[in-house]
């Protein structure tokens, strides 16, 4: 087999040149694509009964990639969104293959014809103001862990940061001095933004930094775990779910909502929208690349829709519903 079809050199050139140097991909993107391709290679090695280093590129054909994507959904119980994210990484690699190795163009082109699967748009869940306040108050303020947890929950609720942005904040990203406290958030795709900090959050962060002996100018993480290392995504999720478990007796509705750090982001967006803040401002606040992403919050607010019906005079209080008198129409109407 000719050397140009070997997998290893193409993988190395993809990560070292295309992703890192040519596309200037973020470390998070590199890690996500690396994990997707690693999973594909391990799947291929098991299926073909070969060592990963012995795989040839032509063996990663369209049928094998489709089988891998099916396994993600059927055996790993991954969502369609996760399946599509893995496929995006694979397609990115095969775009590189098509450009870097003309002899492999046919293999690459067949893989690139695999379509993105359409996803079901889920309901955007959010918390009420009372539910947010109850979760923030759940941690024990008498313990250092409780004070950290409360500060972290406040940070999520007041800034609308993604979990990766929240755990990535350092002390030197904060400006806590009056009159305009703010924080620098490092968003997806190198889209950094500055968002304001509410007074209660500023007080909590000031106390947390003082308790840990961190100066404002230091590039040290604000939120850390038990081993004094930067809080992980798993640790952040655990903080939120622990708070929810502590207060579910008080707020039973929390048991029916998907509790995660991201729900605070949805909740802030809905609160801003209901307060009359325009979509472009919310887009800038949340760091969305497109306003269409932000628009889903407007579509999710049933109360605003109901008020719109009342203002438009189409609340449905008038008129009589059509009642078919034909047997066939009655049958169709009952389905």
N, C-alpha and C positions, 0 to 999 in steps of 0.2 A: 504494500500500500504506500502511495506517495506521501512524502512528509508533510505536504501542504494540507493534507486532510487530518492531521493529528489535532486533537482537541486542546491539549495543554498550551501550545504557543498562542493559539487564538484567544484563549481565556486570559493569558497573561497580557497580551497586547490590548485586549478590551479594557481590563481594569486599570492597567498602568498608563495607557495612552488615551484611549477614547474617553473613558469616564472621568479620570482624574485630571488629565492635562487639557484635552480638547473641550470637554463639556463642563469642566470645573464643578462636577457634582459634589453635593454636600456629603459629609461623612455618613449621614443617615441614609441617603440614597444609595451610596456605595454598599453599606451594610445590608440594606434591603435587597438589592440586586444580587449581592453575593450569596445571601441565604437562599434566594429563589433558585439560582443556578446550582448551588450545592445540593439542594433537595432533588433537582432534576437529575444531576449526575449520579447521586446515590440510587435513585430510582432506576436509572438506566443500567447501572452496574449490577444491581440485584436482578433485574429482569433478564439481562444478557449473560449473567453469571461471569462477569469480568471484573477486574480491578479497575477503579476509576481512572488510573493513569494509562490503562490499556485501551480506553475507549477512543474510537475514531469519530470525527464529526459526523460523517454520513450515517452513523448509527443513531444519532439524535434526529431521526426523521419526523415527519409530520404525525405519523401514527403513534410513535412513542410519546411525543409531546402531548398528544390528545389523551393517551392513556394516563399519563402523569396528571393532567388536569382533572380527569375523571376521578382518579384516586384521591385528589385533594378534597373533592366534594363528597364522595361516597364513603371513603374510609377514614379520612381525617376530619370529616364534618366541617370543612372550611366553608365560609359563605361565598356567594358568587363574587362579592367585592374582593375577597382575598384571592380567589381564583384568578380574577382579572388582573390583580396587582402582580401575581406571579407571572402571568402571561406577558404583561408589559415588560418585565425584566428580560424574559426569554426573547421577546421580539427585538428588544434593544440590542441584545447580543447578536442576534442573527442579521440585523441591519449592518453591524460591524463586520460580520463574516462576509456578507455579500460584497462589501467594499474592499475588504482586506485580502480576500482570497477568491479571485474570479472563478477558479475551478470548483468552488463550493457554492456558486451562485444558485444552482438548481435546488440544492438541498435547502438553502436559506429561503429561497422564494416560496417553496412549498410550506415551510413553517410559518412564514409571514402571512400566508392566506388564512391562518386560523383566526376566526373572528372573536372579538370581545363579546362575551355573553351579556345579554341585557339583564339588568337587575330590577328587582321589585323595590320601589321606593318606599322605605319604611316611614312610619309616623315619626315625626320629630317630637320626642318627649321633652318636657321641661318641668322644672319645679316651680311651685308657687313661692311668693316671697316668704310666707310663713314656714314652708318646708326648708328653704335655704337657711333661714335664721335658726331653725331648730337643729339642723345639721352642724352649723358653725358652733353652736353652743354645746354640742354633745361632748367634746373632749374635756377631760378633767384639767382645769387651770392650775391645780396644785402640783402637778407633775411636769417635768421638763418635756416629756413626750406629749402630754396633753397641750402644752403651750405651743409646741411645734405644730401639732396637728391642727389646732385652731388657726394658727397663722397661715398654714398651707390651704385650708379650706376657705379662709377669707381671701387669699390670693386668687384662687380659682374663681370664686364667686364675684369678686370686684373687678378683676381684669379680663375675664373671659379667655384666659390663656389656654392653649393646648397643653396637655400634660407634659409633652416634651419641652415646651417653652418654659413652663413653670419650674420643672426640676433643673432646667439649664441656667436659671438666673443666678448670677453672682452678685456679691455685695456692691461691686463697682458698677453694676448695671442700674443701681437705684439712685434716685435723687429724692431724698426724704425731707429736705428743707422746705419750709414754707416760702412763698404762698402756693406753689404749684408742684406738689410731689408727683413723681412719674417714674416709670420703669421702662427699660429697653428690653424688648422681647425679640429673640432671634427666631424668626418664623421659617416655614417650609420654603425651600427653593431660594434660600438666602434673602428672603424678603423680611428685613428687620423693620420694626416699627416701635414707636414710643406711645404708651397709653398712660392716662392719668391714674393716680392712686388715691383711693378714698381715704378719708381721715382715720377711720377705724383700722384700716389696713396699714396705714403709715405708722400708727401707734404700735400695732402688733409687730411689725417688722423692726421698728426701732428697738423694742424690748427684746426681740429675739436676737438681734445682732449684739446688743449689749450683754445679754446672758451668755452668749458664746464667745464674747471678747473679740468680735470682728469689727475692724474699722471700715468705714464706707468706701474707701478707695481700694480695698483689697479684692483681688480676683478669686475669691473663695466662694464656694457654693453656700447659698442661704439655707436650703433644706437638705438635711443629711439624715442618714439612717442610724441604726444602732451602733455601727462600727465607725461612725464619724466620716463616712464616705457619702458622696452625692446620692441623694435619694433616687431610686430606680423607678421605672414605670410601674413595676409590680408593687413596690412599696407605696407609691402614690395611690394606686387603686385600692390597696389594702386599707389605707387611712380613710378613704371615702366610704368604703363598704363597712368598716368597723363603726364609723359614726352612724351610718344608716341603721345598722343592726341595734345600736344602743337606743335609737329613738323610734323604731318602727311601732312600738306599742303606743306612742303618743301620736304618731302620724301614720296610720295604717295604710294610707294610699301609697306610701313609699314602697311597699311590698310588691306593687304592680308596675313599678317603673324600673327601667334598666339603669341601675345605679352605677355610675362610673365617674371619673374626673370630668369627662366630656359633657356630662349633663349640666354642669355649672355653666359651661360655655353657651349651651342652648338657652339656659334660663336667663342669662344676662342679655343675650340677643333679643329674646322675647320681651324682657322688661324694657329695654331701650326702645323697641318698636312700639310697644303699647304706650310709651311716654311721648311718642311723637317724633322720635329721632328718625331722620331720613335714612334710606337704605345705603346711600353712598357713605355716610358717616359710619354706619354699622359695619359696612364692608372694610373700611380703613381700620376701624377698631379691632375687628377680628382677624384682619390679615388675609381676607379672601382674595384670590387672584382675579375672580370674576364676580360681578354683582349678581349674576344668576344664582350663585351658591347662596348668597345672602337672602335672595328673594324667597327661598323656601320657608323662612321664618314667617313672612307675611302670609304665605299659603297655609301655614300650620296654625295660625291664630283664629280659632273658631269664633271666639267672642268678637273679634274685630269684624269678621264676616257677618255675624248676626247683627251687629250695630249698623253695618253697611246696608243690610236689607231693610232695617227699620228706617234709616235716613232716606233710602230710595223709595220708600213706600211700597215695598214688595214683600212685606212680612208674611203674606199668605193668609191673612185674616178674612179675605173676601173671595167670593167666587165659589162655585160648586164643582167638585171633582167630576170628571167625565165618567159616566157609568154606561158601559156598552150593553145594548139589549139583544145583540146577536149572540147565539150560543158559541160560535167559533171565536168571536172577539172576547167573550167572557173567559173562555179557556185560556187564550193567549194572555189576557190581563192578569190571570191568576198565577202565571208561571213566574 
